Amino acid sequence: MTNNHIDYIEFKAHDLEKIKAFYNQVFGWEFTDYGPTYTSFAKSGIYGGFETTQEPIINGALIVLYHSNLQAVQGEVEKAGGSITKAIFSFPGGSRFHFKDPSGNELAVWSDK
């Protein structure tokens, strides 16, 4: 993993079983479930995942960058004019935070550290 590189893409889904069946059947993607509301995919060219939501999906992709020091890069985001939309939180395998750039695009940064 390399700091500041796109590392993961996350999508929203209304039905994980349907979405897994679709991408497996059409593109051969493989899935690993992390509880009832999240599944990650592989064999797509980049790693990613689907998170369930009941809300309408308007802009469903979340680009996830990697950085080994979340606190430092979060400070840089804020210093450069970005805004934090989700503070650093833990999940199985690491931690991450979400931010909006000055144009309003939401991205996330994660770390396994």
N, C-alpha and C positions, 0 to 999 in steps of 0.2 A: 504494500500500500504506500502511496506517495502523497505527501501533504499537498493540499490545494487542487488535486485532480478529482474529476467526476468519478465517483466510485459506485454509485447505486442510483437506481431510478425507482420511485415508489408511485404506485397508482392506487386509486380508490376503486372499490367494487361493491355492488349490492349483494352478490351471491358468490362466495368463494368457490363453491363446488362447480358452478356453471363456468366461472371464469377459468378455473384450472382445466376443466374438460376442453374448453374452447382452445386455449393456447397450446395444450398438449396435443390435441388432435390436429390442429392446423399447422403448428410450427415445431412440435416435438419438445417443447419446454418441459423441464422437470421441476417439481415443487417439493418444498419442505414446509410443513405447517408448524407455526409457533403459537399454539393456542387456537381458540375458536374464531378469532377475528383477524388473523394475519397469516399469510403464506408468502414465502420467498420463492423466487424462480431462478433457474440456472439454464445453461445451454441456449442463451438468447443473444450472446455477443457481449452482454453486460449483465451483472447481477442486479436484481431488483425484487420488488415485492408488491403485494396487493393487500390493502387494509380495508376492512368492511366499513361501510357507512350507510346510513339511512337517508342522508341528505342528498339532494340532487347533485350530480357530478357535473361541474361546469368546466373546471380546469384541472383535470384529474392527475396530472403528472407532477411529482415532486422530485427535483434533481437533488441528489445528496452528494456533497463533497466529503472528502476525508481530511482530517487534520489530527495529529497526535496530541495537540494541546488545545482543548476546547476553550478554556478560559482565555488564553492569549488571542485566539482568532476571534472570539466573541467581542473582545475589547477592540480589535481592529475593525470589525464590522461596524460597531457603534461609532468609533472615531471617524470612519470614512462616510458617515451619514446614513448607514443602514439602521433598521429598527428590529429589535428582537420580538418575535411573535410568540415563541414558546421558549421559556428559559431552559437551561440544561436539565435534562431528565435522563434517567437510566432505563434500559430495556435489556432483555436477554442478549448478551454479547457486547454491550457497550453503553455509551451515552451519546446524546446529541442535543442540538438546539436548532430552532427554526428562525429565519430572519427574512425581512423584505429588503431588497435593494432600493436605491433611490427612485426607481421607476415603478416599484410595487410588485416586482416578481418575487415570489416566495421560494426559497431554497432551504436546505438543511445542511448542517455539518455534523459528522459523527466521528467518534473515536472509540477504539477498542482498549484504550489505556485507562 
